[in-house]
Amino acid sequence: MRITGEYETLGNTQFFIPYALPPSNPFLTLNSEMLILYGEAMLELGKLTEMANRLPNIERFIKAYVIKEALLTSAIEGIHTSILEVFTQPITESKASKDTQLVMNYTKALGIALTMIRKQGLPITTRVLLQAHEALMQMGDGDKSDPGNFRKQPVRVGNLIPPPPQKIPELMSSLEQYINLPDDLPPLIKAGLAHVQFETIHPFLDGNGRIGRLLIILLLVEAKILSEPILYLSYYFKKHHYEYYERLDAVRTKGDFEGWITYYLKAMKGSAIDAYKRAKDIEALGEDLTNRMIHDKKLTMSQRDMRFHAISILFCYPIISIGELSRQLAVSYNTAHRIIKHFIKCGFLEKENNHRKNKLYRFKQYLEVLERSYE
């Protein structure tokens, strides 16, 4: 059995200190099942990226998929809200519930991390993860979660007592080196190893699971396996969450990196298939609505163009008010109101009755696709 770390006793507590990556004694071996899964996962991720590269309006997909991942990764940690609440809150500007705010914070954290990597040219370092954590935990548990800082006290996670606080900077530095140094293992596999190591170190008081899963997305984007963050990998982790925790724990207790990587590759494959199907359905919905506007003989050319633009906006703001549509289109309130009434008549926009002070309208077909369950 591979030994993946050592226990250090301080006082009456035994802390687990993981060894640096890559796995050794023995080294990680990709068996036939893992190699097949790796090929299948890379194929599905490739199809998803190819679709992302040819979509005419990738921004609307990115926003929807990041929110989807934010909801799923938060739900794994017992943080529950709805996609409707997340899309509604910015329009109403009302105070969000704590859970809704934490989900929205995830989208900010990912955006900050991607900006640091893409626009500032930084490698994936502890600096990037600390800033992502700061954004994630703002307005969450306040000072209790110590946003943007490594924990300064011991914690227990199930049967695991992660490394003591004084060991965290050294262990995170070692993980940072592993991430950024060349390796014989494929980047997809390295991302899976980095995730389990991060979770074992457990560097924060709160938010470790969400930042650890965000780390996978960052690594896949940096390696150009994904061109955009349109993979909600927590889809599979949440669906099989008991096995998720069992596989992570078995790395520490049994040295079973192979079992974890097998599970992880299944997650990558399943999540990519689900994301691809959803993208196809969103693409088909957009084409259907566009065709309906094209063949509506009652519309003038300028009205048709305005409605094409309005449809694109609805994909970014599936919960919308007349005022918001007016701002987005740069048209009068009355013009925006006429467009909304036309869309209601066409059957793909309906009034949202939960907000009496501020009339809202929902893009029901799009929201149904985002919440649809795929086999």
N, C-alpha and C positions, 0 to 999 in steps of 0.2 A: 504494500500500500504506500502510495506517495505521501510524503510528509509536506504539508504546505505552509507550515509556520511553527511557532513555538509559543509556549505559555510563559508568562512572566508574572511572578507573584509580588504584589506590593500590598503590604498590610495583610488583610484577610482576603484579598481579591486576586483571582487569576485572570490576567488579561491575555488575549490571543493576539500575537504579533505575526502577520502574514509575511512569508518570504517574498522577496522581489520577483517580479515576472522576468522572463517566461517560466512556465512550469519546468521543473527539473527532477531528476532521480525518480522516475524516468522523464524525459522530455515528452511534451504533448505529441501524441501520435494520432493522425487522422485515419481512422479505420474506414472500411468500405462504405458503411452506412453514412458516416460523416462526410465522406467525399461526395457521395450521391446527393446528400442534402445540401452540401455547399454549392454544387453545380446547379441544383434546382433553385436555391435561394438567389444565387447570382443572376440566373435567367429571369426570375420574376422581378427582381430589383431593376434589372436592365430594361425590361418592358415598361416598368413604371417610369423610369427616367426618360426613356424614349418618348413616352406619351407626354411627359412634362415639357420636354424640349419642343414639341410641335404644337402645344396648346397656344391659341392666340392671346389668351388672357390668363397667364399663369398666376398673377397676383391673387385672383379670386380663389384659386385652388389652394394656394399657400395658406391664406387666411383660414379657410374652412378646415384644412387638414391639421394646421397647428392647433386650432381650437379643439378639434376632435381628439388629438393626442393629449392636450391639456386636460380635457375632461376625463379621459381614460387613465392617464398616469396619476391624476389626483384621486380618482375613485379607488385605485389600489390602496391608497393611504387613508381611505375612509372619508375623503372630502367629496361631497356630493352636491352637484347643482345640475342644471339642465342647459342644453345648447340654446334654448329659448331665452333663459335668463342672461346668458353671456352676451348674446346679440342684442338683447333689449336694453341692458344697462347703459351703454354709451349714448343711446338715443334719448332715454328719459332723463339721464344725468342724475338719477336718484341714487341714494346710498346703497351700494351693493352689500349683500350678505357676506359674511366672512368667507364662506366657501366659494362663492362666486368671485370674490376679489382674489382669492388664492389661485383660482383657475386662470383668471385674467393675468395675474402676475406671471404665470408660467409663459404665456405668449411674449410678455416683455422680456423675461429672462432669456428665452431663446433668441429673440431679436437682438438683444445686447451682445450675446455671445457670438452670433453670426457676424455682426458688424465688426467686432474686434478681430475676428479671424479673416474676414473677406476684405474689409475696407482698411483696417489698420495693419493687416498683414502679420498678425501675431500667431504664433503656434498655439496649439491647445495646451494651456498651462494652468497652474493653480490660480494665477491672476484672473484668467477668464472665468474659471469656475467660481471663484469668490465673488466676482461681480454679478454673475448669473444668480448665485445664491442670495445676494443682497436684494436683487430685484424680485426674486421669487417670494421671499419672506416678508417684504414690506407690508405693513398693515395686516400681517397674519397674527403671529403671537407676540408682536412687538419685541421688546428687549429679551423676552424669554427665549426666543429662537436665535438671538444674536446674529442678525442678518449680515452676511458678508465676512464672517469670522469663523475660524475653526473653533470647535467646542473647547471649553476650558475645564470640563468636568467629566468624570467617567459616566458611561451609560451602559445599559443592558438592552440587548436586542434578542428577545427569545432566550435561547440557551447560550447565546454569544455575548461575551463582554469584550467589545472591540478594544483596540490599543488605548493606553492611557494618553491623555492630552499632549504630554510632552513629546510623544513619539510621532504625532500626526504630521508636523512639517517635514520631517525626514522621510516618512513613508510616502507622502504625497509628492515630494521631490523625486523619489525613486520611480513612482508611477508616471510622473511627467516625463522623465528620461525614457522610460520604456515606450511611451506613446510616440515620442518624437524621434527615436533612433531607428535606423533601418532594421528589418527583421526578416527572417525567412518565411514567417507565417503570412498568409494573405491578410490584407487590412480588415476584411469582414470578421475574420477569426480574432484578430488583435482587439477589435472593438468589443467583442464578447468577453475576452480576458480582462480588458481594462474595466469593464462594468463590474465584474465579480470582485476584482481587487478593490475598487472604489467602495463597494458595498461592505466589504469586510473591514476596511479601514474606518468607515462610518465617521467621516471627519466633522460633521455638523451635528448640532443638537437636534435639528429638525430639517426635513427637506432632502435627506440623503437619497431616498428612492427616486424622487423626481429629478434631482440633479444627475444621479447615476444613469438614468434612462435618457436624459437629455444629452449626456456625454456620448452615448452611442450615436445619436443623430449627428452630433458635431463631427465625430470621427468618420462617419459615412459620407458626409458632405465634403469634408476636407480631402478624403481619399477619392472623391469624384465618383463614388459608387452611386450616390444620389446627387443630382444637380440642384435640387431644392428639397427643403424639409417636408416632403409630402408623404412621409411614412409614419403612420401612428402605430408604432411597434407595441405600445401598451395594450393594443387590441388583443393580442395573443396572451400576453402576460396576465391580463385581467381574466381572460376566459379560462386560463389554466393557472390561477394564482397559487393554489396549494403546491403544485409541482414547481412553480417558480421559486418559492421560498425553500422547498426541499432541495432543489438542485443547487441553489446558492449555498445552502448550509452544508451539503455533502462535499463541496470543495474543501471546506475546513475540516470536517470530521472524517472524511474518507479519502481525501486527495483526488476526488473524482472530477477533474477538469473535463474529461471526455464526456461524462454524462451531462454536465452543464452546457458544453458547446453543442451537443446533439440537440438538446432542448432549445437552445438559443437559435440554432439554424432553422429549426421548425418554426420558431416565432417569426424570424425574418421572412421566411417563405410565405407563411400564412398571412402575415400583416401586409406584405407586398401584393398578394393576390386580392385581398379585400380592398386595399387602396386603389388598385387598378380597376376593379369592377366598379367601384364608386365613381372614379374619374370618368369611366366610359358612360355611366348613367348621367353624370352631370353634363358631359359633353353632348350627349343625345338630347337632354332637356334644353340646353342652350340652342341647339340646332332646330328643335321643334318650335320653340318660341319665336326664333328669328324667321323661320319659314311662314309662321302664321302672320307675322307682321308684313312680310313681303307680299303675301297673297290677300291681304286685307285691302280691297279696292276702294274702300271709303277713305283711306288715309292718303294725304298728299305726300309728296316726296320729303318735304321738311318734317312733317309729322312722323313719317316712318323713321327717318334718321334719328329724331329725338327719342322715339320709343326704343330703337336699338341701343342707344346710349343708356336709357333708363333701365333696360334689361341687364346690361353689364353692371350697373350700380346695384341692382337688386341682388346679384350674386355676391357682392361684397357686404351689402346691408340687407339681409333677408327679413329683418324686422326694421321697418322704416316709418317715419312720419312724413306728412306732406311738406313740412318745413325743411326736413333733412333732404328730401328729394329735390326740393327747390334749390337748396344750397349746392348740392352736388351737380345739378344740371346747369346752375347759374341762370335760372329762369324765374318768372314770377310765381308766387304762391298759387295763383289761380291756374296757371299753366300746369304746374305740378299736380294740382288737384284733378285736373281733367285727365291727365295721364293715368293717375291712380284709379280713377273711376273707369277708364277704358280697360285697364288691366283686371279690375274686379269683374267687369262684364265678360271679359275673355275667360275668366275662371281660374287664373293662376295667382291672384292676389286676393286676400280676404282680410276683413277687419279683425284686429286683435282686441277682444273685449275686456281684457284685464286691466286696462289703463284708461280710466274715464277722463282724467284731466288732459291727457295728451293722446289724441287718437293715433293709434299705431296700426300698421298693416303688415301682414306676414306673407312671405313668398312661400306658400305652403308646399308646393311640389319640390322645391329645392330643400326645404327643411326635412321633408319626408325622405329624400335620398340620403341626406347626411345622417339620419337616425335609423336608416334601414338596416336590418340584420341580413347578412349574407352567409350562406352555408360555406 
